Amino acid sequence: MTSTLPEASAPGLRAAVEHLPAYVAGRSAATELTAALASNESHFPPLPSVIEAISAETARIHRYPNMGVVDAREAIARHHGVSPEEVAAGPGSSGVLQQIVSAVCDAGDEVVFAWRSFEAYPILVTIAGARPVPVPLLDNEHHDLAAMAAAITDRTRLVLLCSPNNPTGAAIEAEALEEFLSKVPPHVLVVLDEAYVEFQRGPGVDSLELYRRRPNLCILRTFSKAYGLAGLRIGYAIARPSLAEGLRRTAIPFGVNRMAQAAAVASLAAEDEIAARTEAVALERTRVIGALRSFGWEVPDSQANFYWLRASDELREQLLAALSAADILARGYAGDGVRISLAGQETNDRVLAVLTDRGRFAAK
């Protein structure tokens, strides 16, 4: 039965939530012919060993999972050479990031991050009652670390760095990161979000080595991308034991299901197979970006499993329409551009066929 009470008499939302933009997920494929390149998912099927681990847990789904995610945390700790006390897990790196913001930010505290970057950043910060402080990217799509350091105030409690950055694919260089960290006050937590780090090739940041020297650095990673567990939701942070304990306290009880925990352990044991898959993606990335540049597109170097086309709204709409007409889903960002995930050679060639004629699209 429909309520006859006036809307004004019903409980209301917090003002911050009323005006909160909804997280926009990449669209899923409607048919088997559709190339789903909007969400940066792995195009590889699950590894047999991972399927076996998940299947073994299905007979126990009437029981709660291990609340402390003990086995997965121990496997992650061994993989990175840290202690289990330095690992906190959650439902994807987004879930862990929400735990981080909840653990360190009070109402009115400031959180500095680059923009455009992962769109969940301002949403999670606002939900926590903290204040987002976005800092525009440089013209080359990289973090403006000098401007981010200058944006830190007495109210700043947290800085978020995304490397490789989503959606531009640009990675922070080691020397630049070291210089930036030297400018950050020791009481400000710096989170290095490395959701796509497994796809990075060439010189990069040794984040674990840096973490051991920087007490205010926290590393954030996920099993959703390179490991292909997007549908199971498990991510983790590596942080000093006191902070990691705080993250575990702010976690939703039993938030990481038992299949996800088992799959994470099995995935870490399949290191060689995962490395082969990420190498295949990196090789395709080089090929595809090279082809796009030969067509006249300006494509920044990417270290992730996607690439970025900076575009006006007019060009963005043209690109998304042309790709959609070819049964290809990509991710558009109003006012900024289009992000396209990498897949296998055949699918990537379908994208290149759409983008071959640069002249048919708007100038910018």
C-alpha positions in Angstrom: 0.0 0.0 0.0 1.3 3.4 -0.9 2.0 5.8 2.0 -0.2 8.8 2.3 2.2 10.7 4.6 3.8 13.8 3.2 7.4 13.5 2.0 8.5 16.1 4.5 7.5 13.9 7.4 9.8 11.0 6.3 13.4 10.6 7.5 15.8 12.6 5.3 19.3 12.0 4.0 22.3 13.9 5.1 22.9 17.0 3.0 26.2 15.6 1.8 24.5 12.4 0.6 21.7 14.2 -1.1 24.2 16.0 -3.4 26.5 13.1 -3.8 27.2 12.0 -7.4 26.5 8.3 -7.9 29.5 6.1 -8.8 29.2 5.3 -12.5 30.2 1.8 -13.3 31.3 0.8 -16.8 28.4 -0.9 -18.7 28.4 -4.6 -19.0 28.1 -6.5 -22.2 24.5 -7.1 -23.4 25.5 -9.9 -25.8 28.4 -12.3 -26.4 29.3 -10.1 -29.4 29.7 -7.0 -27.3 33.2 -6.0 -26.4 33.0 -4.9 -22.8 35.9 -2.5 -22.5 34.4 0.0 -20.0 35.4 -1.4 -16.7 39.1 -2.5 -17.0 38.2 -6.1 -16.3 40.5 -8.9 -17.2 39.5 -10.5 -20.5 41.1 -13.8 -19.5 38.9 -16.5 -18.0 39.6 -17.5 -14.4 42.6 -19.8 -13.9 41.7 -23.5 -13.4 43.4 -23.5 -10.0 41.3 -20.5 -8.9 38.1 -22.1 -10.1 39.0 -25.2 -8.1 39.6 -23.2 -4.9 36.3 -21.3 -5.4 34.4 -24.6 -6.1 35.7 -26.1 -2.9 34.2 -23.3 -0.9 30.7 -23.5 -2.4 29.9 -26.5 -0.2 30.6 -24.2 2.9 28.7 -21.1 2.0 26.2 -21.7 4.8 29.1 -20.8 7.2 30.5 -17.4 7.7 33.9 -16.7 6.2 36.9 -16.1 8.4 36.3 -12.6 9.7 40.0 -11.8 10.0 40.7 -13.0 6.4 43.6 -14.8 8.0 44.7 -17.2 5.3 44.6 -14.5 2.6 46.4 -12.0 4.7 49.1 -14.5 5.5 49.5 -15.3 1.8 49.6 -11.6 0.9 52.2 -11.0 3.6 54.4 -13.8 2.3 54.1 -12.5 -1.2 55.3 -9.1 -0.3 57.7 -9.9 2.5 55.7 -8.2 5.3 54.0 -9.5 8.4 50.3 -10.4 8.4 49.8 -7.7 11.1 50.7 -5.1 8.3 47.9 -6.4 6.0 44.2 -5.3 6.1 41.8 -6.8 3.6 38.4 -5.7 2.4 35.8 -6.0 -0.4 38.0 -4.7 -3.2 40.5 -1.9 -2.9 37.5 0.5 -2.9 36.2 -1.2 0.3 39.7 -1.0 1.9 39.9 2.7 0.9 36.6 3.3 2.6 38.1 1.7 5.7 41.1 4.0 5.5 39.1 7.1 5.2 36.9 6.0 8.1 39.9 5.2 10.2 41.8 8.4 9.8 39.4 11.2 8.9 37.1 13.2 11.2 34.4 15.5 9.9 35.9 18.5 8.2 39.3 16.9 7.6 40.8 17.3 4.2 41.8 14.6 1.7 44.0 15.7 -1.3 44.0 13.7 -4.5 44.7 14.3 -8.2 41.8 14.9 -10.6 40.8 13.4 -12.8 41.6 10.1 -11.0 39.6 7.2 -9.6 36.0 8.6 -9.3 35.3 6.8 -6.1 37.8 9.1 -4.3 35.5 12.2 -3.8 32.5 10.0 -3.1 34.1 8.0 -0.3 35.7 11.2 1.2 32.3 13.0 1.2 30.4 10.1 2.7 32.9 10.1 5.6 32.2 13.8 6.2 35.6 14.9 5.2 36.4 17.5 2.5 37.7 16.5 -0.9 40.6 18.6 -2.3 41.0 17.7 -6.0 44.2 18.9 -7.7 44.1 19.1 -11.5 46.4 16.9 -13.5 49.3 18.3 -15.5 48.8 18.7 -19.3 50.7 15.4 -19.8 48.0 13.6 -17.7 50.4 13.0 -14.7 49.8 14.0 -11.1 50.9 17.6 -10.4 52.8 16.5 -7.3 54.1 20.0 -6.6 50.6 21.4 -6.5 49.4 18.5 -4.4 52.1 19.2 -1.9 51.1 22.9 -1.8 47.5 21.9 -1.2 48.3 20.2 2.1 47.1 22.3 5.0 46.7 21.9 8.8 43.4 20.1 8.1 44.9 17.5 5.7 44.8 14.0 7.1 45.1 12.0 3.9 46.6 12.2 0.4 45.6 9.7 -2.3 48.0 8.9 -5.2 46.9 6.7 -8.0 49.7 5.1 -9.9 49.2 4.0 -12.7 46.4 6.6 -12.7 42.9 5.7 -13.5 41.7 6.8 -16.1 44.9 8.3 -17.8 47.3 5.3 -17.3 50.2 7.6 -16.3 52.5 6.3 -13.6 54.4 8.3 -11.0 58.1 8.2 -11.3 60.2 7.1 -8.4 62.3 10.3 -8.0 59.2 12.5 -8.2 57.4 10.4 -5.6 60.4 10.5 -3.3 60.6 14.3 -3.6 56.9 14.6 -2.9 56.9 12.4 0.2 59.8 14.5 1.6 57.3 17.5 1.6 54.4 15.7 3.3 54.2 16.2 7.1 54.7 12.9 9.0 51.2 13.0 10.5 49.6 13.0 7.0 48.9 9.5 5.6 49.8 9.0 2.0 47.9 6.1 0.2 49.6 4.8 -3.0 46.8 3.2 -4.9 48.4 0.6 -7.1 45.4 -1.2 -8.5 47.1 -1.6 -11.9 50.7 -1.9 -10.9 51.0 -5.5 -12.2 50.7 -4.2 -15.7 53.5 -1.6 -15.3 56.7 -2.2 -17.3 60.0 -0.5 -17.3 61.4 1.7 -14.4 58.9 2.2 -11.7 58.4 2.8 -8.0 59.5 0.1 -5.6 56.6 0.8 -3.3 57.5 -1.9 -0.8 61.0 -0.5 -0.3 59.6 3.0 0.0 57.0 1.8 2.5 59.7 0.4 4.7 61.4 3.8 4.9 58.3 6.0 5.1 56.1 5.4 8.2 53.3 7.5 6.7 53.0 5.6 3.5 50.3 3.0 2.9 50.0 0.7 -0.2 46.6 -0.1 -1.6 46.2 -3.0 -4.1 43.4 -5.2 -5.5 42.8 -8.7 -7.0 40.1 -7.3 -9.3 42.3 -6.3 -12.3 45.4 -8.4 -13.1 44.2 -11.4 -11.0 40.8 -11.3 -12.6 38.7 -11.5 -9.4 36.5 -8.4 -10.1 33.4 -10.4 -9.4 34.5 -11.6 -6.0 35.7 -8.3 -4.5 38.9 -8.6 -2.5 41.6 -5.9 -2.1 44.1 -5.1 0.6 46.3 -2.5 2.2 49.8 -2.8 3.5 50.4 -0.4 6.4 52.0 0.0 9.7 50.5 -2.6 12.2 48.7 0.1 14.2 47.0 1.5 11.1 46.3 -1.9 9.6 44.6 -2.9 12.9 42.5 0.3 12.7 41.5 -0.7 9.1 40.4 -4.1 10.3 38.3 -2.5 13.0 36.5 -0.2 10.6 35.8 -3.1 8.2 32.3 -4.5 7.7 32.1 -7.8 9.6 32.6 -10.7 7.2 32.9 -8.3 4.3 35.2 -10.6 2.3 33.4 -13.7 1.4 35.0 -17.2 1.7 35.2 -17.7 -2.1 37.1 -14.4 -2.5 39.5 -15.4 0.3 40.3 -18.8 -1.2 40.6 -17.3 -4.7 43.2 -14.7 -3.5 45.4 -17.4 -2.0 45.2 -19.5 -5.1 45.9 -16.5 -7.3 49.1 -15.6 -5.4 50.2 -19.2 -5.9 49.8 -18.9 -9.7 52.3 -16.1 -10.0 53.9 -17.3 -13.2 50.5 -17.6 -15.0 49.5 -14.1 -13.8 52.8 -12.7 -15.0 52.3 -14.2 -18.5 48.9 -12.7 -18.7 50.0 -9.2 -17.7 52.9 -9.4 -20.2 50.4 -10.2 -23.0 48.4 -7.1 -22.0 51.5 -5.0 -21.9 52.5 -6.2 -25.4 49.1 -5.4 -26.8 49.2 -2.0 -25.1 52.3 -1.1 -27.0 50.9 -2.3 -30.3 47.5 -0.6 -29.9 48.9 2.8 -28.7 51.4 2.8 -31.5 48.7 2.1 -34.0 46.5 4.9 -32.6 49.3 7.4 -32.8 49.9 6.4 -36.4 46.3 7.2 -37.0 46.8 10.7 -35.6 45.4 10.3 -32.1 47.2 11.8 -29.1 47.5 9.0 -26.6 49.6 9.3 -23.5 51.9 6.5 -22.4 49.9 4.0 -20.3 51.1 1.6 -17.7 47.7 0.1 -17.0 45.4 -2.3 -18.9 43.7 0.6 -20.6 44.5 3.7 -22.6 43.2 7.3 -22.5 41.9 9.6 -25.2 41.6 13.2 -24.0 38.5 14.6 -25.6 36.0 17.5 -25.6 32.4 16.6 -24.8 31.6 16.7 -28.5 34.4 14.3 -29.4 33.6 12.1 -26.4 30.0 11.6 -27.6 31.2 10.9 -31.2 33.7 8.3 -29.9 31.3 6.5 -27.7 28.6 6.5 -30.4 31.0 5.1 -33.0 32.3 2.4 -30.7 28.7 1.5 -29.5 27.7 1.1 -33.2 30.4 -1.5 -33.5 29.2 -3.3 -30.3 32.1 -1.9 -28.2 31.6 -0.5 -24.8 34.0 2.2 -23.5 34.0 4.6 -20.6 33.3 8.2 -21.1 34.1 11.0 -18.7 32.2 14.3 -19.1 34.6 17.2 -19.8 37.6 15.0 -20.0 37.7 12.1 -22.4 37.3 8.4 -23.1 39.0 5.4 -21.4 39.2 2.1 -23.4 40.2 -1.2 -21.7 42.6 -3.5 -23.5 41.5 -7.1 -24.4 42.8 -9.7 -26.8 44.2 -8.9 -30.2 41.0 -9.6 -32.1 38.9 -7.3 -29.8 41.5 -4.6 -29.9 41.6 -4.7 -33.7 37.8 -4.1 -33.6 38.5 -0.9 -31.7 41.3 0.1 -34.1 39.0 -0.4 -37.0 36.6 2.2 -35.6 39.4 4.7 -34.8 41.4 4.3 -38.0 40.0 7.4 -39.6 40.9 10.2 -37.2 39.5 12.8 -39.6 35.9 11.6 -39.3 35.8 12.8 -35.7 35.8 16.3 -34.2 39.1 18.1 -34.0 39.5 17.9 -30.2 
